[in-house]
Amino acid sequence: MKQTTPSPSTGIIETETSMDTTTAKKKLGTQEKYRYLTRDLGWEPSYQTKEAIYPYVEYEGIKIHDWDKWSDPFRLTMSSYWKYQAEKERKFYSIIDAFTQNNGHLNITDARYLSALKIFLQAISPGEYAAHKGFARVGREFPGVGTQVACQMQAIDELRHAQTQIHALSNYNKYYNGFHAFADQRDRIWYTSVARSFFDDAMSAGPFEFMLAIGFSFEYVLTNLLFVPFMSGAAFNGDMATVTFGFSAQSDEARHMTLGLECIKFMLEQDPANLPIIQGWIDKWFWRGFRVLGLVSTMMDYMLPKRVMSWREAWEIYGEENGGALFNDLARYGIRPPKGWDAAGEAIDHMSHRKIPDNI
């Protein structure tokens, strides 16, 4: 009997049959298929040293002893990834087309709501595009095959988010002013400087710090407070276009948060010397991300004519509860809550406006 090797593309081990024996085809498990399509695609360099190929991996002082210890909790291969994303694209564009053809822009509650969409398009969408470029870069700078594949998929995710956001909001550009030059506004309006500096600094950082800045600060701190409560507010105000791209992106963001947490744990488990470096980055990037949330707080408190919840309520649910659970999980590695954690809790009453003291 002649037996063939496993086929990574189909995930099936095929066997030929003899005259009187038939062997059933055996399907590869998720782990085996993931290994064939990620780990087995790597190779050892022959005419260049790893130090020359990956010059930035030691730039920040992070020590990694075994790159194979990093694992993708989702075990996603490219074939599975394209299948999932294609299904989401079909649903997204069918809803967007229906929204456009039925003049859905007339169903929004108030013109004030459009100001929130302009801020989103000027500050958040360019950030998604910047994150896509950053992940494409760090995927090249990491020697581990698992991290390379994960960064490639997340780069595609972030690019898709920017494109779907721009496409969904382009319908408003036909009827209302202020949507056409969002890329220029990103570089010229004072309030977008907060988000712009966040992503500019993240993209100019080393690969490990970039992963923490985006995987922790942008995904954990920012997107939970943007894509869940604000998108619910968009639905409450009759904007199904924004809701569609928001919830389409949120399924990706859930995966990104898990990958970001996995990356932090991976660094902490590799060497004790990584702990103080990572703690310093958590302190820094929590506060940077929290300042970007000032835009979201104003959008929620003042630009939604029909509010689902206030900024305070959103922070208590998606900030304090989720963040507290995250830091409790990381406490076993020696990680403490960031330095600005208590100050952030005190700021929620005046973050979207200015609270007047009682004695005035």
Secondary structure, DSSP 8 states (H G I E B T S, - for coil): --B---BTTTTEE-B---SS-----EE--HHHHHHHHTGGG----SSS-HHHHSTTTTTT----S-GGG---TT---HHHHHHHHHHHHHHHHHHHHHHHHTTGGGGSS-THHHHHHHHIIIIIHHHHHHHHHHHHHHHHH---HHHHHHHHHHHHHHHHHHHHHHHHHHHHHTTSTTSTTHHHHHHH-GGGHHHHHHHHHHHTS-HHHHHHIIIIIIIIIIIHHHHTHHHHHHHHTT-HHHHHHHHHHHHHHHHHHHHHHHHHHHHHHH-TTHHHHHHHHHHHHHHHHHHHHHHHHHHHHHS-SS-SS-HHHHIIIIIIIHHHHHHHHHGGGT----TTHHHHHHHTTTSSS----TT-
